[in-house]
Amino acid sequence: MYFQVNATMKTPAGPTISTAMRGSTLPTLRPRELECTLRAGDIVFTRIRGALFRQIADATGTWTNHVGIVVGFDRAGAVVAESRMPLSRRTRFARFVRRSADGRVAVLRLPRPLSNEEVWRLQRETGCRLGRLYDTGFSLRSRRKFCSRFVREVLQESTGVEVGQVTTFREMFERKPDTDLRLWKAWYFGRIPWERTTVTPESLYASPELRVVFDGNVCRARRGRISSDAQLNQKGPFAPVAGGE
């Protein structure tokens, strides 16, 4: 069962932005501070650890290699839909950003809020794609999903706005000719699919259709239990609840 409240959370006060994290010049927020600024349709970028995912970021010349989309809120906070290994699913926002290496997080959104109808379509389109196997081949023609394709498709189906740019592997590597291809060759058993079309987290991150809400670091909470994701991924209709945080 999934509990949807409103398109935005109730925000008692604006977040306080700090730059005092490990000497970084990037702004820093606590997870809850950032969560209070979110609304349905926001796209959340992170950096996943792991050799292949680091290579995705390196090949596209950016820090991010994973992306999800805020689909609503329940009594515990914001809920992010994502395509991840092994299956696409809904995840608590706090858990989603906790997985990011060094707390690196960005939130981008359309320049306008989604209408109630668009929020409903967003939840319907993500719901249709939950439980899909992760596409480790990163192909737009596969029946499986991967993170940037998942987000691009559900946003387009719900709002009509297309973000990100379709590219081939050949075009992607030509834009960054110094990319180390050894891992990619091993991943594809010696034959990189040069003409395969894909879409990358970087292309969504650089999309002119989106506006930056936050781009910086989220500091880890010292302690605190995050509500389980299990209830978010049960089959069944959305059940609205009254009120907010």
N, C-alpha and C positions, 0 to 999 in steps of 0.2 A: 504494500500500500504506500502511496506517495501523497504527501500532504502539501498542496500548493496554497500559498497565502496570497501574495500580491506580486506585481511585477518588480517591486522594489522593497527593500527592507526599511523598517523605520529607523531613522538615524537620529539619535538624540543630540549629537554634536558632530561637527566636522572632524576628521581624523587629524592627529598631530603628526606632521612629517618630520622625521629626524634624519640626520646624515652621519650619525655617530656610530655606525656599525663597522667594526674592524677597519676603521679609517677610510671606509668607502665614501665616494662622493655621490653615490646613488641614494635616493630617499629610502627610508626604512620605516615600516609599519609593523605593528603587531597583527597577527592574523585576524583578530576580531575587529580591529580598526578598519582594515581593508574590506572585510566582509560587510561592514555596515554601509559601504559605498556602492555595493553591487546592485544590479538589476537584471532581470531576465533578458537573455540575449547577449550578455557580456561574454567576451572570449578571453580565456585565461591561459597564459603561456607560462611554461615551466621548462626546466632542464633536467632530464632524466639521466641518471648514472648508467653506465654500461658502454662498452666499446662501440657497438654499432650506433647507438644513439648519439654518442659524442661525435662519431664520424658524420652523421646527418647534419649536425650543427656546423661542423668544420666545412663540409662540402658546400653548404649554402652561405657560409661567411657570416654566421650570426651565433648568438649564445643559445637560442631556444631550439628544442627538438621535440617538444610535446605540447599539445593544446587540447583544451576542453571548453565546453560552453555551459554557462549558467542557465538552468532550465526552470528554476523556481526556488521556493523556500518552504521549509516546514518549521516546526517549533524549535528544532535544533540549529537552524541556520540555512545557509545557501547550499544548493545541490548542483553539482556539476555532472553533465553527461560526457562520457569520453569513450574512445576506442582505445583499448589497451590489451596487453597480453593477459590471459588468453582470450577473453571475451569483452565486448563493449558493455558498459554498465553505468549506473549512477554512483557518484561518490560524494561524500561530504566535502565541502570546500576546504575545511581545515585539514582534512586528510590529503586532499589533492595537492595543496601547496606544501605540505610537510614533506612530500616525496622529492621536492625540487632540490637539486644540488646547491648548497650554500644559500638556500632560501631565495634564490633568484626567481622573481615573478613579475609578469606584466599583465595588465588588464586593459583591453581595448574594446570599444563598442561603436555601434552606429551613432551618427550624430543626433538621432532622435530616439525616444523610447519606443518600445514595441507596444502596439495596441493590444487590448485584451484578446482579440481574435488571433493576432500573430503569436502571442504567448501560448494560446491553446494549440495552434498549429505546430509551434516549436516543440511542445510536449508530446504531441501526437507523432511527429516525425522522428524524434529521438526514441520514443517508445517502440516504434516500428523497427528500429535498428539495434535495440538492446539484445544481448546474447549472441551477437555475430562474432565469429572467429576473427582474430586479428590477422591482417594480411601482411605477412613478412616479406612479400614481394613488392609492396608499395605500388600496385597497379590500379589505375582507375577503371579497368575493365573486369576486375575480379568481383566475385560475389561477396568476398570478405571486405572488411573495412580496416582503415588505419586512421590515426588521429586527425590529421589535417583534412583528409577527405570527408570524414564523418562530420566535422564541424562545418566545413564548406557546404556540404549538401543540406544539412538540416537548416542552416541559416538561409540558404537560397530558397528552399521549399517553403519556409515559414514566412519570409519577408519579401522574396523576389530580388534580394540584393546578392550579387555575386562578389565574393571576396577571394583573394588569392589568384594565382596565375598557374594555369596548366603548363607543364614543361616536360620535355623528354630528359632522360638521364644524360644523353649526349649534350644537350643544351646546358643542363645543370653543371656538368663537369667542365664544359668549355668556359663558363663564366668564372670558374675558379680552377685554372689549369694546374696549380700546384697541389691539388688534392692528392693525398696518398690513396691509391686505388687498391692496395694489397688486400685490405679487409673486404672491400666491395667485391673483388674477384673471388675471394674465398666464400663470401656469402652466397654468391650466385654460381658456385661450383665452376669457377674459371671463365664464365661467359656473362659479362655484364649486359643486360638487355638495353642497349643504347637507345633504341627507338621507343621504349615503353614510356607511356605518358603517366605523369604523377603530379601531385601538388604537395608542397612542403610547408611546414610550420612557418618558415621564414617568409614565404610569399603571402601568407595571411597576416603576419606581423608587419609587413611592409605595405599592406593594402591601403590605397588612398581613400577607400570607403570607410575606414575605421578611424576613430579618435582615441588618443591615449588617455586613460583614466589614471593609471599608475604604472610605473616602470622602475622597479628597484628591488629591494630586498625585503623579505618578510622574516622577522626574527622568530625563532622557535620559542613556543611557550615552555616555561620551566617544567611545569607539570600540568596535568589536566586530561581528563578522559574525553575522547571524541566519541560521539554516539555511533553506534554500529551502522554500517551501510546495508545490512541484510534486509531490513524492512523496505529500503528504497528500491530494491530490485525484485520484489515480489510482484507477480502478475496481478492485474486488477485495475479498476478505474481510479483516476485521481480523486482524492477526497479533500475538498477545501476545508480549511479551518478558519475560524474567525480570529481577527487580531493579528499581531505580529510579535516581534521580539520585545 
